[in-house]
Amino acid sequence: MKQQLTQQQIQKLAPLQLMLARLSQLSQTDLEHAILAEIEKNPLLELNDDPQMESPQIEQNTLWQGDDPIPRSFSSVGMDVMDIIQAEELDFFDRLLKQAKESGLNGDEILIAEEIIGSLDENGFLSGTPIENIAYKLSVDTETAVHVLKQIQKMGPAGIAARGLRECMLLQLEEIHEEPFVIEIIEKCFDAYMGGRVDEVCKELDLSDEDIEYAEEQIAKLNPKPASGHGEFMKKSIIPDVLLRKKDGKFYVALNETGTPEVRLSETYLKMLDQSDLEKDTKRYLTNNKQAAQWFMQAIEQRKQSIIAIAQSIVQRQRDMLTGKREHPLPMIMKEVAEDTGLDISTVSRVVNGKYMQTPSQIYVLRYFFSEKAGRNDGHEVSTRDLEQDLIKIIENEDKTKPLSDESLQIALTEKGYNIARRTVAKYREKTGIPGSRERRKT
């Protein structure tokens, strides 16, 4: 066997980058646990329980108005605990219902939500009661009931209120913005894939061995029982990570640090490190832990700066919605926020994951503010959420004895200024849970 030397370029993240990546995706509550765990592990870290340390207040560089540029310097600030709305402790289904009531549904839709949530089985599936039966029981259109169902599916753990395993898996894949070909496997080749006919799936979707290997890894991570194991998730309070206040026409953005432990380097071990007669192994051990502690503290600070910067970008771009001028957020993608803040798109994605912003009106999950731009002929900037709402309204007002085909819906949306293909109309109709014209027909 002949030995050969080869050169390979391998991208390796530094310890600080790895630590920052891990901490960035944690919610404020999970960060508290991570800090306490790190203190347990690293003797050079300790709680900063100095009673002389005052709670920081909102500083001037955390506010702006109108089209002012986003500040390039950041501060992480606290707020009075009385300012923070915290959800009461509720069980799984009560939590879902509370979320439904806070999501903007009207009175009739909340009644439908109550019926749907009450019909979920112990695993979180809407499997025993067809949505058509719920609509009939409440004397409402099936489209309206499906619309409410889609709203519920956006709440709580991904996959909740699915009408079957296929839909449950699709909801989870869409939630994490999985690769399109992975979603296509479940969307188009569900039976073949679940039946183990992988070769058939690869041939149908023109997938490589690497593609199917990646897909199998990601699909294996999905939870086939979305309500199982989420009791604590549904019981715990939603504690907002970002606080938004408005005063005198100006928005104040702050990081909610209430309850987050402050850390510092241990004076005892720092003094020990200065001893000239310290054993070599002990000195190496303490030095390594000191470096790890400094990285950890630096990662926490960078996490704070990233959250504040991203929140500022979101609020500036979504000012019209937050001031009540728009019902839904303007189109906004993570690349735009990355450009605003100077952060990587991957960092933006990690930071917004699972985090909440408390506004003067309600609490929003940060991902709610992101959506693609819908093409229009009139130059108006609207999001795909606006398109979906217009599509729903068109269908709600159609003649139920002669429901509109996807081609007719495309014409109606074109008249409203959208530049959209029939196939795209079908995609958004299916996404909002609205059946085809044949299923919608009533005699």
NORBEL-V430948 format. One line per field, one symbol per residue. ss: DSSP state (h for helix, s for strand, l for the rest). phi: phi as a letter, one per 30 degrees, with the letter a starting at -180 (. if undefined). psi: psi as a letter, one per 40 degrees, with the letter a starting at -180 (. if undefined). A space follows every 10 residues. Layout:
BEGIN
ss: ???
phi: ???
psi: ???
END
This chain:
BEGIN
ss: llllllllll llllhhhhhh hhhhlllhhh hhhhhhhhhh hlllssslll lllllllllh hhssllllll llllllllll hhhlllllll lhhhhhhhhh hlllllhhhh hhhhhhhhll llllllllll hhhhhhhhll lhhhhhhhhh hhhlllllll llllhhhhhh hhhhhllllh hhhhhhhhlh hhhhlllhhh hhhhhlllhh hhhhhhhhhh llllllllll hhhhhlllll lsssssslls ssssslllll llssslhhhh hhhllllllh hhhhhhhhhh hhhhhhhhhh hhhhhhhhhh hhhhhhhlhh hhllllllll lslhhhhhhh hlllhhhhhh hhlllsssll llssshhhhl slsslsllll lsshhhhhhh hhhhhhlllh hhlllhhhhh hhhhhllsll lhhhhhhhhh hlllllhhhh lll
phi: .cdbcbcbcc dbddeddddd dddddddddd dedddddddd dcddcbdccd dddcddcdcd dcbabhcedd eccbbcbcbe eddcdcdddb dedddddddd dccjddeddd ddddddddcd ddcjcccdbe dddddddchb ddddddeded ddddcidejd idcldededd dddddchdee ddddeddcbe dddddidddd ddddchcddd dddddddddd ddcdbeddic ededddddcd dbcbbbbhic cccbddcdid ddbadddddd ddddddcded dddddddddd dddddddddd dddedddddd dddddddced ddcidbdbdd eacddddddd cicddddedd dddicbccce caccdedddc addcdbccid cbcddddddd ddddddcddd dbdddddddd ddddddjdcb ddddeddddd ddicdddddd dbc
psi: hhiihihhhh hhhidddddd ddddeiiddd dddddddddd dheeiihgfh eehihiihid eeiiibfiih ieiiihiiih deehhhiihi iddddddddd deeeiidddd dddddddeei adeeigdehi dddddddefi iddddddddd ddeeiaihei fieidddddd dddddefihd ddddddddfd ddddeegddd ddddefiidd dddddddddd eihegdehee dddddiihhh dhhhihhfei hhhihheheh hiiiihdddd dddehdehid dddddddddd dddddddddd dddddddddd dddddddfdd ddeedidiii hhiddddddd eeiidddddd deheiihhid dihihdedeh iihhhieeei hiiddddddd ddddddeihe egihiddddd dddddeeigi iddddddddd deehiiddde hh.
END
